[in-house]
Amino acid sequence: MSPKASDDDTSLRRLAGRGWQTRDGRFTIENIAGDITITAGTGDEVSIEAVKRTRGARSQLDTVHILVDERPGRVEVKTDHTARTDRVAVDYTVTVPASTGVDAKSVSGSLKITGVQGVVRAETISGGITTASTPKLEVAKSVSGDVDLTDATADADLNATSVSGVIRARGLKARTLDLGTVSGDVMLSNIACTRLGVRSVSGSVEYSGTLAKSGRYDINSHSGTVRLSIGTDVGFELSANSFSGSIRSELPMTLGPTSARNDRRRAGPGHSTHAVFGDGSAALIIRTFSGDIVITKR
């Protein structure tokens, strides 16, 4: 297809490819600049549409090539920039068989993956990540962008991080959730896991979900409030610390001896609580420097 100008005077070229087989295999894509959208299809083939665009000279489009390497059970796509500098971005729209596993990486661009039933790993430096109905999501990492996860189940560990973005997760089930952000909130709802690790330097943490017997839930926020909304069917042992915030719970808990001593002897700022709810089978370890810790009934 010959180039044509869009409304913003961006030059376009399209590449369509069909016939690559990856049922129960692996699809890998690496991009420098541009968005990647991957959706599960109903067939056995991979369909790729790539749109080149540039705000520079149209001749720059010819310096960027889309390389497709097909091997048994695997399809690999790479964006090859042959010029030393260019202003070309490539947006990919991909359909894969539902059972295919996906590895998607981008330097500057967003990633959106929907309906893929195989193992999913998504990483971008400058852009957001959105996944939905990906039951085997393992990794979602962004340096500069939000991470938004919906309906994922991980048989092992699920790792999601962002340096300067918000992490939102809904309907996640995993053995271990490892979540972290430097400058952003962590918002978790309808979560079920055995081990949870959450770190936020500058942001609040909200968790709504269930606890597992013998589970461990470790939440750290330097500058933000921690709010937990949890069920009452599993008991827990709470260890909570806040330097300049309060610790509140609407669940009836038995205070441990450490909490009683701290209440009597505290001479400066800071709150520390050790308490037990129910049989104390799960462990909650919550720390925040400048924020409240609030526990409510789900």
C-alpha positions as CSV (number, residue, x, y, z in Angstrom):
1,M,0.0,0.0,0.0
2,S,1.4,3.4,-0.9
3,P,1.8,6.1,1.8
4,K,-1.0,8.4,2.5
5,A,-1.3,11.4,4.8
6,S,-3.5,11.3,7.9
7,D,-5.3,14.3,9.5
8,D,-2.1,15.2,11.4
9,D,0.1,14.8,8.3
10,T,1.5,11.5,9.5
11,S,2.6,9.2,6.8
12,L,1.3,5.6,6.9
13,R,2.3,2.3,5.5
14,R,0.5,-1.0,6.3
15,L,1.7,-4.6,6.5
16,A,-0.7,-7.4,6.8
17,G,0.4,-11.0,7.4
18,R,-1.7,-14.2,7.7
19,G,-0.9,-17.9,7.8
20,W,1.6,-18.0,10.7
21,Q,0.7,-20.9,13.0
22,T,1.1,-20.6,16.8
23,R,-1.6,-22.7,18.5
24,D,-0.3,-23.7,21.9
25,G,3.0,-22.0,20.8
26,R,4.6,-18.7,21.5
27,F,4.2,-15.2,20.0
28,T,6.9,-12.6,20.6
29,I,6.9,-9.0,19.6
30,E,9.5,-6.2,20.2
31,N,8.9,-2.6,19.2
32,I,10.8,0.6,19.7
33,A,8.1,3.2,19.3
34,G,4.4,2.7,18.9
35,D,1.4,0.9,20.5
36,I,0.8,-2.8,20.5
37,T,-2.6,-4.3,20.7
38,I,-3.0,-8.1,20.9
39,T,-6.3,-9.9,21.0
40,A,-7.2,-13.6,21.1
41,G,-8.9,-14.9,18.0
42,T,-10.9,-18.0,17.2
43,G,-8.7,-19.6,14.6
44,D,-5.2,-21.2,14.5
45,E,-3.4,-18.4,12.7
46,V,-1.7,-15.2,13.6
47,S,-2.8,-12.0,11.9
48,I,-0.6,-8.9,12.0
49,E,-1.3,-5.4,10.9
50,A,1.5,-2.9,11.3
51,V,1.1,0.8,10.6
52,K,4.2,2.9,10.2
53,R,3.8,6.6,10.9
54,T,6.3,9.5,11.0
55,R,6.2,13.2,11.6
56,G,9.4,13.6,9.7
57,A,10.1,13.0,6.0
58,R,8.2,10.2,4.3
59,S,11.5,8.7,3.2
60,Q,12.1,7.7,6.8
61,L,9.4,5.1,6.5
62,D,11.7,3.1,4.2
63,T,14.3,2.9,6.9
64,V,12.1,1.0,9.3
65,H,11.4,-2.7,8.6
66,I,9.1,-5.2,10.2
67,L,10.8,-8.6,10.5
68,V,8.7,-11.7,11.0
69,D,10.5,-15.0,11.9
70,E,8.4,-18.1,11.9
71,R,9.6,-21.3,13.6
72,P,7.8,-24.4,14.7
73,G,5.5,-23.3,17.4
74,R,6.8,-19.8,17.5
75,V,6.4,-16.5,15.7
76,E,8.7,-13.6,16.4
77,V,8.1,-10.0,15.2
78,K,10.7,-7.2,15.5
79,T,10.8,-3.6,14.4
80,D,14.2,-2.9,12.8
81,H,15.2,0.8,12.6
82,T,18.1,0.9,10.1
83,A,18.7,4.7,10.3
84,R,20.7,6.2,13.1
85,T,17.9,8.6,13.9
86,D,14.3,8.7,12.7
87,R,10.9,9.8,13.8
88,V,9.0,6.7,12.9
89,A,6.6,4.8,15.1
90,V,4.9,1.5,14.3
91,D,1.5,0.6,15.7
92,Y,0.7,-3.1,15.8
93,T,-2.7,-4.8,15.9
94,V,-2.3,-8.5,16.3
95,T,-4.7,-11.5,16.6
96,V,-3.3,-14.7,17.9
97,P,-4.9,-18.1,18.7
98,A,-6.4,-18.0,22.2
99,S,-4.0,-20.7,23.6
100,T,-0.9,-18.9,22.4
101,G,1.6,-17.5,24.9
102,V,2.7,-13.9,24.4
103,D,5.8,-11.9,25.1
104,A,5.4,-8.2,24.3
105,K,8.0,-5.5,24.8
106,S,8.1,-1.9,23.8
107,V,10.4,1.0,24.5
108,S,7.9,3.9,23.9
109,G,4.3,2.8,23.5
110,S,1.4,1.2,25.3
111,L,0.6,-2.5,25.4
112,K,-2.9,-3.9,25.5
113,I,-3.5,-7.7,25.7
114,T,-7.0,-9.2,25.8
115,G,-8.3,-12.7,26.0
116,V,-5.0,-14.6,25.6
117,Q,-5.1,-17.9,27.5
118,G,-1.4,-18.7,27.3
119,V,1.4,-17.3,29.5
120,V,1.6,-13.5,29.1
121,R,4.6,-11.3,29.8
122,A,4.3,-7.5,29.0
123,E,7.0,-4.9,29.5
124,T,7.3,-1.3,28.3
125,I,9.5,1.6,29.3
126,S,7.3,4.6,28.4
127,G,3.7,3.7,28.1
128,G,0.8,2.0,30.0
129,I,0.0,-1.7,30.2
130,T,-3.6,-3.0,30.0
131,T,-4.5,-6.7,30.3
132,A,-8.0,-8.3,30.5
133,S,-9.0,-12.0,30.7
134,T,-5.4,-13.2,30.7
135,P,-5.6,-16.2,33.1
136,K,-1.9,-16.9,32.9
137,L,-0.4,-13.4,33.3
138,E,3.1,-13.5,34.8
139,V,4.7,-10.1,34.3
140,A,3.4,-6.6,33.6
141,K,6.1,-3.9,34.0
142,S,6.2,-0.3,33.0
143,V,8.7,2.4,33.9
144,S,6.6,5.4,33.0
145,G,2.9,4.5,32.7
146,D,0.0,2.9,34.5
147,V,-0.5,-0.8,34.8
148,D,-4.2,-2.0,34.6
149,L,-4.9,-5.7,35.1
150,T,-8.3,-7.4,35.0
151,D,-9.3,-11.0,35.5
152,A,-6.0,-12.8,35.7
153,T,-5.1,-16.1,37.3
154,A,-1.4,-17.1,37.9
155,D,-0.6,-20.6,38.9
156,A,2.7,-19.3,40.3
157,D,3.9,-15.7,40.8
158,L,2.5,-12.5,39.2
159,N,4.8,-9.5,39.2
160,A,3.6,-6.0,38.3
161,T,5.6,-2.8,38.7
162,S,5.6,0.8,37.6
163,V,8.1,3.5,38.5
164,S,5.8,6.5,37.8
165,G,2.3,5.2,37.4
166,V,-0.7,3.7,39.2
167,I,-1.2,-0.1,39.5
168,R,-4.8,-1.2,39.3
169,A,-5.8,-4.8,39.6
170,R,-9.3,-6.4,39.6
171,G,-10.3,-10.0,39.8
172,L,-6.7,-11.4,40.3
173,K,-6.1,-14.8,41.6
174,A,-2.5,-16.0,42.2
175,R,-0.3,-17.9,44.5
176,T,2.0,-14.9,44.9
177,L,1.4,-11.2,43.9
178,D,4.4,-9.0,43.9
179,L,3.4,-5.4,43.2
180,G,5.4,-2.1,43.4
181,T,5.4,1.5,42.3
182,V,7.6,4.4,43.2
183,S,5.3,7.3,42.4
184,G,1.7,6.1,42.3
185,D,-1.1,4.4,44.1
186,V,-1.8,0.6,44.2
187,M,-5.5,-0.1,43.9
188,L,-6.5,-3.8,44.3
189,S,-10.0,-5.2,44.3
190,N,-11.5,-8.7,44.4
191,I,-8.1,-10.2,45.0
192,A,-7.3,-13.8,46.1
193,C,-3.7,-14.8,46.8
194,T,-1.6,-16.7,49.4
195,R,1.3,-14.3,49.5
196,L,1.1,-10.5,48.8
197,G,4.0,-8.1,48.6
198,V,3.1,-4.4,47.9
199,R,5.6,-1.5,47.8
200,S,4.8,2.2,47.2
201,V,7.1,5.0,47.9
202,S,4.8,7.9,47.1
203,G,1.2,6.7,47.0
204,S,-1.6,5.0,48.9
205,V,-2.5,1.3,48.9
206,E,-6.0,-0.1,48.8
207,Y,-6.7,-3.8,49.1
208,S,-10.0,-5.5,48.9
209,G,-10.1,-9.3,48.8
210,T,-9.8,-12.5,50.7
211,L,-7.1,-13.9,53.0
212,A,-5.8,-17.5,52.9
213,K,-5.0,-19.6,55.9
214,S,-1.3,-19.4,56.5
215,G,-1.1,-16.6,54.0
216,R,1.3,-13.7,54.3
217,Y,0.4,-10.1,53.3
218,D,3.2,-7.5,53.5
219,I,2.3,-3.9,52.5
220,N,4.8,-1.0,52.7
221,S,4.0,2.6,51.8
222,H,6.4,5.5,52.7
223,S,4.0,8.4,51.9
224,G,0.4,7.2,51.7
225,T,-2.5,5.6,53.5
226,V,-3.0,1.9,53.6
227,R,-6.7,0.6,53.5
228,L,-7.7,-3.0,53.7
229,S,-11.2,-4.4,53.2
230,I,-11.1,-8.1,54.0
231,G,-13.5,-10.9,54.8
232,T,-14.0,-12.3,58.2
233,D,-13.9,-16.0,57.4
234,V,-10.1,-16.3,57.9
235,G,-8.4,-14.9,61.0
236,F,-5.1,-13.0,61.0
237,E,-2.3,-11.7,63.1
238,L,-1.7,-8.0,62.5
239,S,1.6,-6.2,62.9
240,A,1.1,-2.5,61.9
241,N,3.4,0.5,62.2
242,S,2.8,4.2,61.2
243,F,5.2,7.0,62.1
244,S,2.8,9.9,61.6
245,G,-0.6,8.3,61.1
246,S,-3.3,6.4,63.0
247,I,-4.1,2.7,63.0
248,R,-7.9,1.9,63.0
249,S,-9.9,-1.3,62.6
250,E,-13.6,-2.0,62.6
251,L,-12.9,-5.7,63.1
252,P,-12.7,-6.7,66.8
253,M,-9.1,-7.7,67.6
254,T,-7.2,-8.8,70.6
255,L,-4.3,-6.5,71.3
256,G,-1.0,-8.3,72.0
257,P,1.4,-7.4,74.8
258,T,3.6,-5.3,72.4
259,S,0.7,-3.0,71.6
260,A,-0.1,-2.5,75.3
261,R,3.4,-1.6,76.2
262,N,3.6,0.8,73.3
263,D,0.4,2.5,74.3
264,R,1.7,3.1,77.8
265,R,5.2,4.1,77.0
266,R,5.0,6.1,73.8
267,A,6.8,9.4,74.3
268,G,7.0,10.7,70.7
269,P,5.3,10.3,67.4
270,G,4.5,7.0,65.8
271,H,2.0,4.2,66.3
272,S,2.7,0.4,66.5
273,T,0.1,-2.3,66.9
274,H,0.2,-6.0,67.3
275,A,-3.2,-7.7,67.4
276,V,-5.0,-10.9,66.5
277,F,-8.4,-11.4,64.8
278,G,-10.0,-14.8,65.0
279,D,-7.6,-17.8,64.8
280,G,-4.7,-15.6,63.6
281,S,-3.9,-18.0,60.8
282,A,-2.9,-15.4,58.3
283,A,-0.2,-12.7,58.8
284,L,-0.7,-9.0,58.0
285,I,2.4,-6.8,58.1
286,I,1.6,-3.2,57.3
287,R,4.0,-0.3,57.4
288,T,3.6,3.3,56.4
289,F,5.7,6.4,57.4
290,S,3.2,9.2,56.7
291,G,-0.2,7.8,56.4
292,D,-3.1,6.0,58.2
293,I,-3.7,2.3,58.4
294,V,-7.4,1.4,58.1
295,I,-8.9,-2.1,58.2
296,T,-12.6,-2.6,57.4
297,K,-14.9,-5.6,56.9
298,R,-15.4,-6.6,53.2
